[in-house]
Amino acid sequence: MTAALKTRPKAAPARPLSPLHRIAARLDEVPAAARKRLVGAGDALADGDFARAESLAAAALPEGGSLALRLIGLTRERAGALPQAFEALREAHLKAPADPDGVRDLARLARRMGQPALAADLLARVRAAAPGDLADAQDLAAVLRDLDRCDEALAIVREAMADAPQAPHLWSLLGSIAAQKGDDADARVFHDEALRLAPRDVPILANAALARLDVGDASAAKAACDAALAAGPTPPQAAAVRLARATARLCLGDLGGWEDYAARLAPERREALAFDIAAPRWTPARPLAGLSLMLVGEQGLGDEVMFGSMIGDALVALGPAGRLTLAVEPRLVPLLARAWPAARVIGHATASLAGRLRRTVPDAGPIQAWAPIGDLLPLLRGTPESFAGAKPFLAPDPARVAHWRIWLESLGPGRKVGILWRSGLMAGLRARRFAPFEAWTPVLATSGAVFVNLQYGEAEPDLARAQALGLAIHRPPGLDLMQDLEGVAALACALDMMIGPMTATSNLAAACGVETWILASNPSWPLLGTTGCPWYSNARAFTPDEADDWAPRLEGLARALAQRLNDMAGALAQRLGLTPAA
């Protein structure tokens, strides 16, 4: 018998107590009959029998008090019923409002349910009631870091370090906060100190690996991941480390990294996308020839486009007797349906359920197997040679392309250059992966270029800032740059070229064969260790040497753009017979 709640934890544990251990430490507070039921509930929970665990915990009420309600909440959480778990934990808190453990439970669940602001408020209340708890300090600082309240997070860590200067996890947390602020040199020092204090601690090794990736040191990141995997990680830790190692290996051009990339969908990762599809999932052991297969788009919209470069190869592998269904982001359906008339193209749907994103395909129809499209990467993109001969594979409505050409001509002479400068998601570490708008000034000042806005989201403040500096960025009239992807692709095809970071828009342009310049950031794994972007036929990448050195890199990009525009002008003049051939 597991007896998960039968014994009290030993004093001074190496790690913070788990919620179950915190309940076990308080069992002496309840009557013997209720205690027996709670022990049985703990055994059932450890065995994965959630129905019996909740039934026994409920039978311990009312004598079991807030402990029984907390155990009910924990059981529901383990079963994936997060809203119901939160309700039980809220009732436990109302029954024992002075119990900091109940507030800790609520804060943990709020964070898991994507409510970091609520988690921060709850943890601040816990720290006020129990100011000396090191784990509370770490949890609160981590949540504040995730909320981009880095100065507040730093203050809490420094206060905690006054009492525990040799706590390795505090040094590691200090490193992650510094990395989020862009203080890469300090981040490395802090992570190195954490590693010195705990060289075989899996979370510390994983955090160090991520910090190495942030500054483009993929070799050191891979070494840290290797060490973490050798140190006996838990399944969730192993999945996270394997995903980090996939990034490092792909940055190094090691396409064997696709093996680790499979961890992106590991169910042990709470943030991993889940699929609810009533058909067998394809495995590499099953031949593709003659199969009725559904490929489902995954990850971000840009990844769906980028991985779409494999669709032609998938059709060839399925052969004339096979049948391909593509389930993609609904905004992509018209483009992909035009590109691949031999495939049936439909939309997928995604919703959050019990704290996890779940993807379904409502109109899947009869299929023999399905696969997330990334599952084909080892088979169809397993070698550098498999990227050879990349060709444009998307083509927007020709009438819409013609419409945008007429509008672009109305802007006057000059090469028409589409530009964007950030992603639509800019929270946390993502923000540091995009150059600040002010750093684009040398590019926007390039003579001979007529810039056209492709930036979706809240672009107006930046556009107004450019206008105040006398830098024109023309807004395409009537085009929804977020929702109308067919229109975005049509505008891109009417341009002479486009420049921006690697977002859905730049992937769309490159997939259409538009000359696309990508301002890459660390970790730039889609470049696969090259100086270009192997997925596309006409893409060029501007990569950081080490850390993301925006100012000098954008100045270099501006010089390259001036030269490219000059070359275009020379080529045009030569075609018109205005200059002699070289």
C-alpha positions in Angstrom: 0.0 0.0 0.0 1.3 3.4 -0.9 0.2 5.1 2.2 0.8 8.5 0.6 -0.7 10.4 3.6 0.2 7.9 6.3 3.6 9.2 7.3 4.6 12.8 8.1 7.5 14.2 6.0 10.9 14.5 7.6 12.1 17.8 8.8 14.3 20.0 6.6 13.4 18.5 3.3 15.8 19.0 0.4 13.0 20.5 -1.7 9.8 22.4 -0.8 7.0 20.2 0.5 4.5 19.1 -2.1 0.8 19.9 -1.5 0.1 16.3 -0.6 3.0 16.3 2.0 1.7 19.6 3.5 -1.7 17.9 4.0 0.0 14.8 5.5 1.9 17.0 8.0 -1.4 18.2 9.4 -3.4 14.9 9.7 -3.1 14.9 13.5 -5.5 17.9 13.5 -8.5 15.8 12.4 -10.4 13.0 14.3 -9.2 9.5 13.8 -12.1 8.4 11.6 -11.6 11.3 9.2 -7.9 10.8 9.3 -8.3 7.2 8.2 -10.5 8.2 5.2 -8.0 10.9 4.2 -5.2 8.4 4.3 -7.2 6.1 2.1 -7.9 9.0 -0.2 -4.2 9.7 -0.5 -3.5 6.1 -1.3 -6.2 6.2 -4.1 -4.8 9.4 -5.4 -1.3 8.0 -5.6 -2.7 5.0 -7.5 -4.5 7.3 -10.0 -8.0 6.3 -8.8 -9.4 9.8 -8.8 -13.0 8.8 -8.2 -12.2 6.8 -5.1 -9.8 9.5 -3.8 -12.5 12.2 -4.1 -15.2 9.9 -2.6 -13.1 9.1 0.5 -12.0 12.7 1.0 -15.7 13.8 0.7 -16.6 11.2 3.3 -14.2 12.8 5.7 -16.3 15.9 5.7 -17.2 17.8 7.8 -14.7 16.5 10.4 -11.8 16.6 7.9 -12.4 20.4 7.6 -10.2 22.3 5.2 -7.8 19.4 4.8 -10.5 17.3 3.2 -11.5 20.1 0.9 -7.8 20.7 -0.1 -7.4 17.0 -0.8 -10.6 17.1 -3.0 -9.1 20.1 -4.8 -5.8 18.3 -5.3 -7.6 15.2 -6.6 -9.6 17.2 -9.1 -6.4 19.1 -10.2 -4.6 15.8 -10.9 -7.7 14.6 -12.8 -7.5 17.7 -15.0 -10.7 19.3 -13.7 -9.1 22.6 -12.9 -12.1 24.9 -12.4 -13.7 22.4 -10.1 -10.4 22.0 -8.2 -10.2 25.8 -7.8 -13.7 25.8 -6.3 -12.8 23.2 -3.8 -9.6 25.0 -2.8 -11.5 28.2 -2.5 -14.0 26.5 -0.1 -11.0 25.2 1.9 -9.6 28.7 2.1 -12.9 30.2 3.3 -13.1 27.5 6.0 -9.5 28.2 7.2 -8.7 31.7 6.0 -5.6 32.0 8.2 -4.0 28.8 6.8 -1.2 29.8 4.4 -1.1 26.3 2.9 -4.6 26.8 1.5 -3.5 30.1 -0.1 -0.4 28.4 -1.5 -2.7 25.8 -3.1 -4.9 28.5 -4.7 -1.9 30.4 -5.9 -0.3 27.3 -7.5 -3.6 26.5 -9.3 -4.2 30.1 -10.4 -0.7 30.1 -12.0 -1.4 26.8 -13.8 -4.8 28.1 -15.0 -3.1 31.1 -16.7 -3.9 33.7 -14.0 -0.5 34.9 -12.9 -1.8 38.2 -11.6 -4.1 36.4 -9.2 -1.3 34.0 -8.2 1.0 37.0 -7.4 -1.7 38.5 -5.2 -2.2 35.3 -3.3 1.5 34.6 -2.9 2.0 38.2 -1.6 -0.6 37.5 1.0 1.2 34.2 2.0 4.5 36.1 2.3 2.9 38.7 4.6 1.6 35.9 6.8 4.8 33.7 6.7 7.6 36.0 5.6 10.5 33.6 6.2 9.5 30.8 3.8 12.1 30.5 1.0 9.9 28.6 -1.3 7.2 31.3 -1.1 9.8 33.9 -2.0 10.9 31.9 -5.0 7.4 31.3 -6.2 6.4 34.9 -5.9 9.5 36.2 -7.6 9.0 33.7 -10.5 5.4 34.8 -11.0 6.4 38.5 -10.9 9.1 37.7 -13.5 6.5 36.1 -15.7 4.4 39.3 -15.4 7.4 41.4 -16.5 7.6 42.9 -13.0 11.3 42.2 -12.9 12.3 44.9 -10.5 9.8 43.6 -7.9 11.0 40.1 -8.5 14.6 41.1 -8.0 13.8 42.9 -4.7 12.2 39.7 -3.3 15.1 37.5 -4.4 17.7 39.8 -2.9 15.8 39.9 0.4 15.6 36.1 0.4 19.3 35.9 -0.4 20.2 37.9 2.7 19.1 34.9 4.7 20.1 32.2 2.2 23.1 33.4 0.2 24.0 29.8 -0.8 20.6 28.8 -2.0 21.3 27.6 -5.6 17.7 28.0 -6.8 17.8 31.7 -5.8 20.9 32.2 -7.9 19.2 30.4 -10.8 16.1 32.6 -10.4 18.2 35.7 -10.3 19.8 34.5 -13.6 16.4 34.0 -15.3 15.2 37.5 -14.1 18.4 39.1 -15.5 18.0 37.3 -18.8 14.4 38.6 -19.1 15.7 42.1 -18.5 18.4 41.5 -21.2 21.3 41.6 -18.8 23.0 38.6 -20.4 26.4 39.0 -18.8 24.9 39.1 -15.3 22.6 36.2 -16.2 25.5 34.0 -17.1 27.3 34.8 -13.9 24.3 34.0 -11.8 23.6 30.7 -13.6 27.2 29.7 -13.2 27.1 30.3 -9.5 23.9 28.2 -9.3 25.7 25.4 -11.2 28.7 25.7 -8.8 26.4 25.2 -5.8 24.2 22.5 -7.4 26.0 21.0 -10.4 23.5 18.1 -10.8 20.2 19.9 -10.1 17.9 19.4 -13.1 16.0 22.7 -12.9 19.2 24.6 -12.5 20.8 22.9 -15.4 17.7 23.5 -17.5 17.7 27.2 -16.6 21.3 27.5 -17.5 20.7 25.8 -20.9 17.9 28.4 -21.7 20.2 31.2 -20.7 22.9 29.9 -23.1 20.3 29.7 -25.9 19.4 33.4 -25.2 23.0 34.4 -26.1 23.4 32.1 -29.0 25.7 29.6 -27.3 23.9 26.4 -28.5 26.9 24.1 -27.8 26.9 25.1 -24.1 23.1 24.8 -24.0 23.3 21.3 -25.3 25.9 20.3 -22.8 23.7 21.6 -20.0 20.7 19.7 -21.3 22.8 16.5 -21.6 23.9 16.9 -18.0 20.3 17.5 -16.9 19.0 14.4 -18.6 21.8 12.4 -17.0 20.8 13.6 -13.6 17.6 11.7 -13.3 14.9 14.3 -14.2 11.2 13.7 -13.5 9.1 13.0 -16.6 7.9 16.7 -16.8 11.5 17.9 -16.3 12.8 15.5 -18.9 10.3 16.7 -21.5 11.2 20.3 -20.9 14.9 19.6 -21.1 14.5 17.5 -24.3 12.7 20.4 -26.0 15.5 22.8 -25.0 18.0 20.3 -26.3 16.1 20.1 -29.6 16.4 23.8 -29.9 20.1 23.7 -29.2 20.7 20.8 -31.7 18.7 22.4 -34.5 20.6 25.7 -33.9 23.8 23.7 -34.5 22.4 22.2 -37.7 22.0 18.8 -36.1 18.8 17.5 -37.7 18.8 14.6 -35.3 17.3 17.2 -33.0 13.9 16.3 -34.5 14.0 13.3 -32.1 14.1 15.6 -29.1 11.6 18.0 -30.8 8.9 15.3 -30.3 8.9 16.5 -26.6 7.0 19.6 -27.8 3.8 17.5 -27.5 4.7 15.4 -24.5 1.6 15.2 -22.2 4.0 15.7 -19.2 4.4 19.3 -20.3 1.4 21.2 -19.0 1.7 23.8 -21.7 1.9 21.2 -24.5 -0.9 21.2 -27.1 -3.3 18.2 -26.8 -5.4 16.7 -29.6 -8.9 15.2 -29.4 -9.1 13.3 -32.7 -11.0 10.0 -33.0 -8.5 8.1 -35.2 -5.2 6.4 -34.6 -2.2 8.6 -34.5 0.3 7.9 -37.3 3.7 6.5 -36.3 6.8 6.1 -38.5 6.3 2.4 -38.5 3.3 2.8 -40.7 4.0 3.3 -44.4 2.5 6.4 -45.9 1.9 4.9 -49.4 -1.8 4.5 -50.0 -2.8 5.9 -46.6 -5.8 8.2 -45.9 -3.9 10.6 -43.6 -4.9 13.9 -41.9 -2.1 16.3 -41.0 -3.0 18.8 -38.3 -1.3 22.2 -38.0 0.5 22.8 -34.7 2.5 25.3 -32.7 2.2 28.9 -33.9 0.7 30.2 -37.2 4.2 30.8 -38.5 5.2 27.2 -37.8 2.1 26.0 -39.6 3.2 27.9 -42.7 6.8 26.8 -42.4 6.0 23.1 -42.0 3.6 23.5 -44.9 6.7 23.3 -47.1 6.5 19.5 -46.5 3.0 19.1 -48.0 4.2 18.4 -51.5 6.5 15.7 -50.3 3.8 14.2 -48.2 1.5 14.0 -51.3 4.3 12.2 -53.2 4.8 9.8 -50.3 1.1 9.0 -50.0 1.0 8.3 -53.7 -1.9 8.1 -56.1 -3.8 5.6 -53.9 -3.4 7.9 -50.8 -5.6 10.7 -49.6 -4.4 13.8 -47.7 -6.6 16.0 -45.4 -5.0 19.2 -44.1 -6.5 20.6 -40.9 -5.0 24.1 -40.5 -5.6 27.4 -38.8 -8.9 28.5 -40.5 -7.3 31.8 -41.8 -4.9 29.6 -43.9 -7.6 27.4 -45.6 -8.0 29.5 -48.8 -4.3 29.8 -49.4 -3.5 26.1 -48.8 -6.6 24.9 -50.7 -5.4 26.8 -53.7 -1.8 25.6 -53.3 -2.7 21.9 -52.9 -5.9 21.1 -54.9 -5.2 17.4 -54.4 -5.7 17.7 -50.7 -8.8 18.3 -48.7 -8.2 21.5 -46.6 -10.3 22.2 -43.6 -9.9 24.2 -40.4 -9.0 23.0 -36.9 -10.5 24.4 -33.7 -8.6 25.0 -30.4 -10.0 25.6 -26.9 -8.7 25.7 -23.4 -10.0 22.9 -21.3 -8.8 22.1 -17.8 -5.8 24.4 -18.2 -4.6 22.8 -21.4 -5.0 23.9 -25.0 -6.9 21.1 -26.9 -7.2 21.0 -30.7 -10.0 19.3 -32.5 -11.0 18.9 -36.1 -14.8 19.1 -36.3 -15.0 18.1 -40.0 -12.3 15.4 -40.1 -14.3 12.9 -42.1 -13.2 9.3 -42.6 -9.4 8.9 -42.2 -7.1 6.0 -41.4 -4.6 8.0 -39.3 -3.7 11.5 -38.3 -0.5 13.2 -37.3 0.6 16.6 -36.0 2.4 17.9 -39.1 5.7 18.2 -37.2 5.7 14.4 -36.8 6.8 14.2 -40.5 10.0 16.3 -39.9 12.3 13.3 -39.2 11.0 11.5 -42.3 10.8 14.4 -44.8 13.3 16.9 -43.5 15.8 14.7 -41.8 18.9 15.7 -43.8 20.2 19.0 -45.3 19.7 17.5 -48.7 15.9 17.1 -48.1 15.7 21.0 -48.1 17.4 21.3 -51.5 15.4 22.8 -54.2 12.9 24.6 -52.0 10.2 26.3 -54.1 7.4 28.7 -53.4 4.3 26.8 -52.4 1.7 29.4 -51.7 -0.1 31.6 -54.2 -2.7 34.2 -53.3 -5.7 35.2 -55.5 -4.2 36.8 -58.6 -7.0 39.5 -58.6 -6.0 40.6 -55.1 -2.3 40.8 -56.1 -3.3 43.0 -59.0 -5.3 45.2 -56.7 -2.4 45.8 -54.5 0.0 46.4 -57.4 -2.2 49.3 -58.5 -2.2 50.8 -55.0 1.5 50.4 -54.7 2.0 52.2 -58.0 0.0 55.1 -56.5 2.7 55.6 -53.8 5.1 56.9 -56.4 8.6 55.8 -57.5 10.9 53.6 -55.5 11.1 50.0 -54.5 8.1 48.9 -52.4 9.4 47.2 -49.2 7.0 45.6 -46.7 8.2 45.9 -43.1 7.2 44.7 -39.7 9.2 44.7 -36.5 7.6 42.5 -33.8 5.3 39.6 -33.0 1.8 40.0 -31.8 2.8 38.3 -28.5 5.4 40.4 -26.7 5.1 39.2 -23.1 8.1 38.0 -21.0 11.2 36.7 -22.8 9.5 37.1 -26.2 9.9 40.9 -26.0 13.6 40.7 -25.9 13.7 38.7 -29.1 12.5 41.6 -31.2 14.4 44.8 -31.8 12.9 48.0 -30.3 11.2 50.1 -33.0 13.7 52.9 -32.5 16.5 50.6 -33.7 14.8 50.3 -37.1 15.5 54.0 -37.9 18.5 53.4 -40.1 16.5 50.9 -42.2 13.5 53.2 -42.5 15.8 56.1 -43.6 17.1 54.1 -46.6 16.9 56.1 -49.8 15.0 54.6 -52.7 12.7 52.5 -50.5 9.0 53.0 -50.1 8.0 51.2 -46.9 4.6 49.5 -46.5 3.3 48.5 -43.1 2.8 44.8 -42.6 2.8 45.0 -38.8 -0.3 43.6 -37.3 -1.6 44.3 -33.8 -1.1 47.7 -32.1 1.1 49.3 -34.6 -0.3 52.9 -34.5 2.0 54.3 -31.7 5.1 53.1 -33.6 3.7 54.4 -37.0 3.0 57.8 -35.4 6.6 57.8 -34.0 8.0 57.2 -37.4 5.9 59.9 -38.9 7.1 62.4 -36.3 10.7 61.6 -37.4 9.8 62.1 -41.1 9.9 58.4 -41.9 7.0 57.3 -44.0 5.4 53.8 -43.5 2.3 53.5 -45.7 -0.7 51.8 -44.3 -2.5 49.4 -46.8 -6.1 50.7 -46.8 -8.9 48.3 -45.8 -6.6 45.3 -45.1 -6.9 43.5 -41.8 -3.3 42.4 -41.3 -4.3 40.0 -38.5 -7.3 38.2 -39.9 -7.1 38.5 -43.7 -4.0 36.3 -44.4 -5.1 35.9 -48.1 -4.9 39.7 -48.4 -1.6 39.8 -46.6 -0.1 37.2 -48.9 -1.5 39.1 -51.9 0.1 42.4 -50.7 3.4 40.7 -50.0 3.4 39.2 -53.6 2.9 42.7 -55.0 5.9 44.1 -53.1 9.5 44.1 -54.3 10.6 42.6 -51.0 9.8 42.4 -47.3 11.9 42.7 -44.1 11.1 41.7 -40.6 11.6 39.2 -37.8 10.4 35.6 -38.2 6.7 35.9 -37.7 3.6 34.5 -39.4 3.7 37.3 -41.9 7.4 36.8 -42.9 6.7 33.1 -43.2 3.7 33.8 -45.5 5.8 36.1 -47.7 8.7 33.7 -48.0 6.3 30.8 -48.7 5.0 32.8 -51.6 8.5 33.3 -53.0 8.8 36.9 -52.1 12.3 38.1 -51.4 12.3 38.0 -47.6 14.9 39.3 -45.2 14.6 37.9 -41.7 16.0 39.7 -38.7 16.7 36.6 -36.6 17.0 36.4 -32.9 18.3 33.9 -30.4 17.6 31.0 -30.5 17.2 31.0 -34.2 16.5 27.2 -34.6 14.4 27.5 -37.8 17.6 28.6 -39.6 19.0 25.1 -38.8 22.6 26.3 -38.4 22.7 28.1 -41.8 23.0 31.7 -42.8 19.7 31.5 -44.7 16.3 29.9 -44.1 16.3 26.5 -45.7 12.5 26.1 -45.7 12.2 28.8 -48.4 13.7 29.6 -51.8 14.2 33.3 -51.5 14.9 34.1 -47.9 18.0 35.7 -46.3 18.7 35.8 -42.5 20.5 38.4 -40.5 21.7 36.5 -37.4 23.3 37.7 -34.2 26.9 36.8 -33.5 26.3 36.2 -29.9 23.7 38.3 -27.9 21.0 40.1 -29.8 23.0 43.1 -30.9 20.2 45.1 -32.4 21.7 48.5 -33.2 24.8 47.4 -35.2 22.9 44.6 -36.9 20.1 46.9 -38.1 22.7 49.4 -39.3 24.3 46.6 -41.3 20.9 45.6 -42.6 20.3 49.2 -43.7 23.6 49.1 -45.6 22.7 45.8 -47.2 19.3 47.2 -48.2 20.8 50.3 -49.8 23.1 48.0 -51.8 20.3 45.7 -52.8 18.1 48.6 -54.0 21.1 49.9 -56.0 21.6 46.5 -57.6 17.9 46.4 -58.5 18.1 49.8 -60.1 21.2 48.7 -62.1 19.5 45.5 -63.2 16.4 47.4 -64.4 18.5 50.0 -66.2 20.4 47.2 -68.0 17.2 45.5 -69.0 15.9 48.8 -70.4 19.2 49.3 -72.3 20.0 52.4 -70.4 23.5 51.2 -69.3 25.9 48.9 -70.9 26.2 45.3 -69.6 29.1 44.7 -67.2 
